[in-house]
């Protein structure tokens, strides 16, 4: 038996050696692959230079960045013990990402790097606003090794300061903002595809170009009993079914072929990636429940986009953490993240690091461990359970602050470029461009992005209210969209050139116009206007123009010296229910060159033809142009459904006179419309030549004029209040009493009174400043004593006592700040008060005469 045991032991030793050799071979292969991948090109903007993190200044950082408290040291000890157990239980898995070093070279547990913060901006109260800000504000840096997590994890404050970071830095900052906003968010350490890890969007369609899926609406078929019945279908239904079946199969095969062709590049990319499934990535997990989140989802911090937990781009999860605890995923990720259950309370699927005092703790199994534990071992277990049940220490990171100017900048260095499939998206900070441009999307016809098809531009803070511009480079068609507030109520303008009498389509905010004009379409020969909400029920006016006899061009002017002759004016009206249908005009056409007016009335109920009238103006004038008697030939009438003669000739004559007068007014309105078009084109040309940006009166940094006015008004009010206070007091009374008779005062006595008054004011100002200085020094000394006491007793304080102490220190620091402001103000105001009193004494009637003689 002893010989057999020796043989078995030798076989086991040989097997262990073989496994170690295989492990070394695999590690060598991975190192070789890492060196190859480290050389490959990563999708980072070319204008971003390499940044040396080792050169950053850490001297001004708080002490919590450079040292660990006792609680943090205890947590690191627990983390090391947890790591030992984990590596023993799961030797085939990579060690978890627990305590990397920070920017000061100090090991910090990853949960304490998360600093929950709610920033004072409404856009950052929702997850999409936070994700968009982080993805735009920071510049992506790839991991040094694509298959291993980083060795350092810097604080969110440092990342915000330098606006750079890797996926772990992005995730920690975004998670801190989301937790502060009330979301149940977690940082995730896992694996993803190459395009996710390297921020490669060149194979992805730009979100701005994605069209929403339209759900077809089935129209209601109206039955018509008078329609002609179709002839009987004599074709074989079986043959039709077979043909439809073959056609459907052909279409399905064609669609599958197109899909396969589309997937070929992606499959090839996956095959060409030697690290598929091994690339390390960090993102954010948002669980459902809080903030009315209906379903758990992922957020890619590089793009700010949300993804389903079943997204194929996320290939596995190692661990997750927030500011309270750390969980290791114990589920199989052979199918990516599709089958994972995100119930962090399930101890089988998720191994938690800090157990509660009432939860069992998994011990380190050992084959050689004795079955009966000694009392000492039981005591050690009790101590370990106590260690594992303690609360997570507070974050060592300083409060996350983003100034309004930084939040407004929104992009790293004020500009960001993102490359998509056949598109390029550029973003700028407001006021960075003189024309107000904040975003531009360029669409290309080829994958190499050489042939431009379309350009879309978005603007902000423009005085001409321009919001967006679309330019089709192939047709040279430009479409501009405006916010409410333009001089002419302009809403949209589509054109190929700003020259007059070319193709123009102008849309207006009809609520802002008196005439209710909604749209105007013009070219060289026609102009059509559309109206909404008019009292006269007019909704369309169409004008046709003829050719000019002669074209007159004057240098430096664009006015219509030789106007286009008006050939025809057509107006369409809605139904006016207050009038009978055969008296309510639906359409009237003024044939100006033919001197004819054509009226068409609305249809009466149960009629298929409408009443009509044609007026011939040429027949009612003689050779000298004088009006003659009205004849029946002047007006041709068709009365639908009635054989009776129309009304008297007098009524027709008055109608003709009224229509003739309205024709004159319409000609004037047409000329006004032409002039308005010319005016709009001229103003738009001037607005584009000299773009002006509007600045809010509350923006004190940019509105220099408003700031100077405010400071001048503030100084004037201070002087007036100071003068009013001094005017109410009789500052000479105490000194005049000392000399007795004020009427018989000599020049020497007047000088003595003036000098005594000024000296007294000087002493008062000095005493006041000394009192404030003494209080300031006392408060500073008190704060120093509290700080010294806290450093000596920090380890003995509970969490509540520590919070009370910090609140007390904050109150003292605030009092010091107020005293410093008051002292500075007194030092600035003292010379002004002294000079003001000296000037008042010079003008005082009780001393002026004697001082002049002196």
Secondary structure in CASP SS format (residue, H / E / C, confidence):
PFRMAT SS
TARGET T0000
AUTHOR 0000-0000-0000
METHOD secondary structure of the structure
MODEL  1
X C 1.00
X H 1.00
X H 1.00
X H 1.00
X H 1.00
X H 1.00
X H 1.00
X H 1.00
X H 1.00
X H 1.00
X H 1.00
X H 1.00
X H 1.00
X H 1.00
X H 1.00
X H 1.00
X H 1.00
X H 1.00
X H 1.00
X H 1.00
X H 1.00
X H 1.00
X H 1.00
X H 1.00
X H 1.00
X H 1.00
X H 1.00
X H 1.00
X H 1.00
X H 1.00
X H 1.00
X H 1.00
X H 1.00
X H 1.00
X H 1.00
X H 1.00
X H 1.00
X H 1.00
X H 1.00
X C 1.00
X C 1.00
X C 1.00
X C 1.00
X C 1.00
X C 1.00
X C 1.00
X C 1.00
X C 1.00
X C 1.00
X C 1.00
X C 1.00
X C 1.00
X H 1.00
X H 1.00
X H 1.00
X C 1.00
X C 1.00
X C 1.00
X C 1.00
X C 1.00
X C 1.00
X C 1.00
X H 1.00
X H 1.00
X H 1.00
X C 1.00
X C 1.00
X C 1.00
X C 1.00
X H 1.00
X H 1.00
X H 1.00
X H 1.00
X H 1.00
X H 1.00
X H 1.00
X H 1.00
X H 1.00
X H 1.00
X H 1.00
X H 1.00
X H 1.00
X H 1.00
X H 1.00
X H 1.00
X H 1.00
X H 1.00
X H 1.00
X H 1.00
X C 1.00
X C 1.00
X C 1.00
X C 1.00
X C 1.00
X C 1.00
X C 1.00
X C 1.00
X C 1.00
X C 1.00
X C 1.00
X E 1.00
X C 1.00
X C 1.00
X C 1.00
X C 1.00
X C 1.00
X E 1.00
X C 1.00
X C 1.00
X H 1.00
X H 1.00
X H 1.00
X H 1.00
X C 1.00
X C 1.00
X C 1.00
X C 1.00
X C 1.00
X C 1.00
X C 1.00
X C 1.00
X H 1.00
X H 1.00
X H 1.00
X H 1.00
X C 1.00
X H 1.00
X H 1.00
X H 1.00
X H 1.00
X H 1.00
X H 1.00
X H 1.00
X H 1.00
X H 1.00
X H 1.00
X H 1.00
X C 1.00
X E 1.00
X E 1.00
X C 1.00
X C 1.00
X C 1.00
X C 1.00
X C 1.00
X C 1.00
X C 1.00
X C 1.00
X C 1.00
X C 1.00
X C 1.00
X E 1.00
X C 1.00
X C 1.00
X C 1.00
X H 1.00
X H 1.00
X H 1.00
X H 1.00
X H 1.00
X H 1.00
X H 1.00
X C 1.00
X E 1.00
X E 1.00
X C 1.00
X H 1.00
X H 1.00
X H 1.00
X H 1.00
X H 1.00
X H 1.00
X H 1.00
X H 1.00
X H 1.00
X H 1.00
X H 1.00
X H 1.00
X H 1.00
X H 1.00
X C 1.00
X C 1.00
X C 1.00
X C 1.00
X E 1.00
X E 1.00
X E 1.00
X E 1.00
X E 1.00
X E 1.00
X E 1.00
X E 1.00
X C 1.00
X H 1.00
X H 1.00
X H 1.00
X H 1.00
X C 1.00
X C 1.00
X C 1.00
X C 1.00
X C 1.00
X C 1.00
X C 1.00
X C 1.00
X C 1.00
X H 1.00
X H 1.00
X H 1.00
X C 1.00
X C 1.00
X C 1.00
X C 1.00
X C 1.00
X C 1.00
X C 1.00
X C 1.00
X C 1.00
X C 1.00
X C 1.00
X C 1.00
X C 1.00
X C 1.00
X C 1.00
X C 1.00
X C 1.00
X C 1.00
X C 1.00
X C 1.00
X C 1.00
X C 1.00
X C 1.00
X C 1.00
X C 1.00
X C 1.00
X C 1.00
X H 1.00
X H 1.00
X H 1.00
X H 1.00
X H 1.00
X H 1.00
X H 1.00
X H 1.00
X H 1.00
X H 1.00
X H 1.00
X H 1.00
X H 1.00
X H 1.00
X H 1.00
X H 1.00
X H 1.00
X H 1.00
X H 1.00
X H 1.00
X H 1.00
X H 1.00
X H 1.00
X H 1.00
X H 1.00
X H 1.00
X H 1.00
X H 1.00
X H 1.00
X H 1.00
X H 1.00
X H 1.00
X H 1.00
X H 1.00
X H 1.00
X H 1.00
X C 1.00
X C 1.00
X C 1.00
X C 1.00
X C 1.00
X C 1.00
X C 1.00
X E 1.00
X E 1.00
X E 1.00
X E 1.00
X E 1.00
X E 1.00
X E 1.00
X C 1.00
X C 1.00
X C 1.00
X H 1.00
X H 1.00
X H 1.00
X C 1.00
X C 1.00
X C 1.00
X C 1.00
X E 1.00
X E 1.00
X E 1.00
X E 1.00
X C 1.00
X C 1.00
X C 1.00
X C 1.00
X E 1.00
X E 1.00
X E 1.00
X E 1.00
X C 1.00
X C 1.00
X C 1.00
X C 1.00
X C 1.00
X E 1.00
X E 1.00
X E 1.00
X E 1.00
X E 1.00
X E 1.00
X E 1.00
X E 1.00
X C 1.00
X C 1.00
X C 1.00
X C 1.00
X E 1.00
X E 1.00
X E 1.00
X E 1.00
X C 1.00
X C 1.00
X C 1.00
X C 1.00
X C 1.00
X C 1.00
X C 1.00
X C 1.00
X C 1.00
X C 1.00
X C 1.00
X C 1.00
X C 1.00
X C 1.00
X C 1.00
X C 1.00
X C 1.00
X C 1.00
X C 1.00
X C 1.00
X E 1.00
X E 1.00
X E 1.00
X C 1.00
X C 1.00
X C 1.00
X C 1.00
X C 1.00
X C 1.00
X C 1.00
X C 1.00
X C 1.00
X C 1.00
X C 1.00
X C 1.00
X C 1.00
X C 1.00
X C 1.00
X C 1.00
X C 1.00
X C 1.00
X C 1.00
X C 1.00
X C 1.00
X C 1.00
X H 1.00
X H 1.00
X H 1.00
X H 1.00
X H 1.00
X H 1.00
X H 1.00
X H 1.00
X H 1.00
X H 1.00
X H 1.00
X H 1.00
X H 1.00
X H 1.00
X C 1.00
X C 1.00
X C 1.00
X C 1.00
X C 1.00
X C 1.00
X C 1.00
X C 1.00
X C 1.00
X C 1.00
X C 1.00
X C 1.00
X C 1.00
X C 1.00
X C 1.00
X H 1.00
X H 1.00
X H 1.00
X H 1.00
X H 1.00
X H 1.00
X C 1.00
X C 1.00
X H 1.00
X H 1.00
X H 1.00
X E 1.00
X E 1.00
X E 1.00
X E 1.00
X E 1.00
X E 1.00
X C 1.00
X C 1.00
X E 1.00
X E 1.00
X E 1.00
X E 1.00
X E 1.00
X E 1.00
X C 1.00
X C 1.00
X C 1.00
X C 1.00
X C 1.00
X C 1.00
X C 1.00
X C 1.00
X E 1.00
X E 1.00
X E 1.00
X E 1.00
X E 1.00
X E 1.00
X E 1.00
X E 1.00
X C 1.00
X C 1.00
X C 1.00
X C 1.00
X C 1.00
X C 1.00
X C 1.00
X E 1.00
X E 1.00
X E 1.00
X E 1.00
X E 1.00
X E 1.00
X E 1.00
X E 1.00
X C 1.00
X C 1.00
X E 1.00
X C 1.00
X C 1.00
X C 1.00
X E 1.00
X E 1.00
X E 1.00
X E 1.00
X E 1.00
X E 1.00
X E 1.00
X C 1.00
X C 1.00
X C 1.00
X C 1.00
X E 1.00
X E 1.00
X E 1.00
X E 1.00
X E 1.00
X E 1.00
X C 1.00
X C 1.00
X C 1.00
X C 1.00
X C 1.00
X C 1.00
X C 1.00
X E 1.00
X E 1.00
X E 1.00
X E 1.00
X E 1.00
X E 1.00
X C 1.00
X C 1.00
X C 1.00
X C 1.00
X C 1.00
X C 1.00
X C 1.00
X C 1.00
X E 1.00
X E 1.00
X E 1.00
X E 1.00
X E 1.00
X C 1.00
X H 1.00
X H 1.00
X H 1.00
X C 1.00
X C 1.00
X C 1.00
X C 1.00
X E 1.00
X E 1.00
X E 1.00
X E 1.00
X E 1.00
X E 1.00
X C 1.00
X C 1.00
X C 1.00
X E 1.00
X E 1.00
X E 1.00
X E 1.00
X E 1.00
X E 1.00
X C 1.00
X C 1.00
X C 1.00
X C 1.00
X C 1.00
X C 1.00
X E 1.00
X E 1.00
X E 1.00
X E 1.00
X E 1.00
X E 1.00
X E 1.00
X E 1.00
X C 1.00
X C 1.00
X C 1.00
X C 1.00
X C 1.00
X C 1.00
X C 1.00
X C 1.00
X C 1.00
X C 1.00
X C 1.00
X C 1.00
X C 1.00
X C 1.00
X C 1.00
X C 1.00
X C 1.00
X C 1.00
X C 1.00
X C 1.00
X E 1.00
X E 1.00
X E 1.00
X E 1.00
X E 1.00
X E 1.00
X E 1.00
X E 1.00
X C 1.00
X C 1.00
X C 1.00
X C 1.00
X C 1.00
X C 1.00
X C 1.00
X H 1.00
X H 1.00
X H 1.00
X C 1.00
X E 1.00
X E 1.00
X E 1.00
X E 1.00
X E 1.00
X E 1.00
X E 1.00
X C 1.00
X C 1.00
X C 1.00
X C 1.00
X E 1.00
X E 1.00
X E 1.00
X E 1.00
X E 1.00
X E 1.00
X C 1.00
X C 1.00
X C 1.00
X C 1.00
X C 1.00
X C 1.00
X C 1.00
X C 1.00
X C 1.00
X C 1.00
X E 1.00
X E 1.00
X E 1.00
X E 1.00
X E 1.00
X H 1.00
X H 1.00
X H 1.00
X H 1.00
X E 1.00
X C 1.00
X C 1.00
X C 1.00
X C 1.00
X C 1.00
X E 1.00
X C 1.00
X C 1.00
X C 1.00
X C 1.00
X H 1.00
X H 1.00
X H 1.00
X E 1.00
X E 1.00
X E 1.00
X E 1.00
X C 1.00
X C 1.00
X C 1.00
X C 1.00
X C 1.00
X C 1.00
X C 1.00
X C 1.00
X C 1.00
X C 1.00
X H 1.00
X H 1.00
X H 1.00
X H 1.00
X H 1.00
X H 1.00
X H 1.00
X H 1.00
X H 1.00
X H 1.00
X H 1.00
X H 1.00
X H 1.00
X H 1.00
X H 1.00
X H 1.00
X H 1.00
X H 1.00
X H 1.00
X H 1.00
X H 1.00
X H 1.00
X H 1.00
X H 1.00
X H 1.00
X H 1.00
X H 1.00
X H 1.00
X H 1.00
X H 1.00
X H 1.00
X H 1.00
X H 1.00
X H 1.00
X H 1.00
X H 1.00
X H 1.00
X H 1.00
X H 1.00
X H 1.00
X H 1.00
X C 1.00
X C 1.00
X C 1.00
X E 1.00
X C 1.00
X C 1.00
X C 1.00
X C 1.00
X C 1.00
X C 1.00
X C 1.00
X C 1.00
X C 1.00
X C 1.00
X H 1.00
X H 1.00
X H 1.00
X H 1.00
X H 1.00
X H 1.00
X H 1.00
X H 1.00
X H 1.00
X H 1.00
X H 1.00
X H 1.00
X H 1.00
X H 1.00
X H 1.00
X H 1.00
X H 1.00
X H 1.00
X H 1.00
X H 1.00
X H 1.00
X H 1.00
X H 1.00
X H 1.00
X H 1.00
X C 1.00
X C 1.00
X C 1.00
X C 1.00
X H 1.00
X H 1.00
X H 1.00
X H 1.00
X H 1.00
X H 1.00
X H 1.00
X C 1.00
X C 1.00
X C 1.00
X C 1.00
X C 1.00
X C 1.00
X C 1.00
X H 1.00
X H 1.00
X H 1.00
X H 1.00
X H 1.00
X H 1.00
X H 1.00
X H 1.00
X H 1.00
X H 1.00
X H 1.00
X H 1.00
X H 1.00
X H 1.00
X H 1.00
X H 1.00
X H 1.00
X H 1.00
X H 1.00
X H 1.00
X H 1.00
X H 1.00
X H 1.00
X H 1.00
X H 1.00
X H 1.00
X H 1.00
X H 1.00
X H 1.00
X H 1.00
X H 1.00
X H 1.00
X H 1.00
X H 1.00
X H 1.00
X H 1.00
X H 1.00
X H 1.00
X H 1.00
X H 1.00
X H 1.00
X H 1.00
X H 1.00
X H 1.00
X H 1.00
X H 1.00
X H 1.00
X H 1.00
X H 1.00
X H 1.00
X C 1.00
X C 1.00
X H 1.00
X H 1.00
X H 1.00
X H 1.00
X H 1.00
X H 1.00
X H 1.00
X H 1.00
X H 1.00
X H 1.00
X H 1.00
X H 1.00
X H 1.00
X H 1.00
X H 1.00
X H 1.00
X H 1.00
X H 1.00
X H 1.00
X H 1.00
X H 1.00
X H 1.00
X H 1.00
X H 1.00
X H 1.00
X H 1.00
X H 1.00
X H 1.00
X H 1.00
X H 1.00
X H 1.00
X H 1.00
X H 1.00
X H 1.00
X H 1.00
X H 1.00
X H 1.00
X H 1.00
X H 1.00
X H 1.00
X H 1.00
X H 1.00
X H 1.00
X H 1.00
X H 1.00
X C 1.00
X H 1.00
X H 1.00
X H 1.00
X H 1.00
X H 1.00
X H 1.00
X H 1.00
X H 1.00
X H 1.00
X C 1.00
END
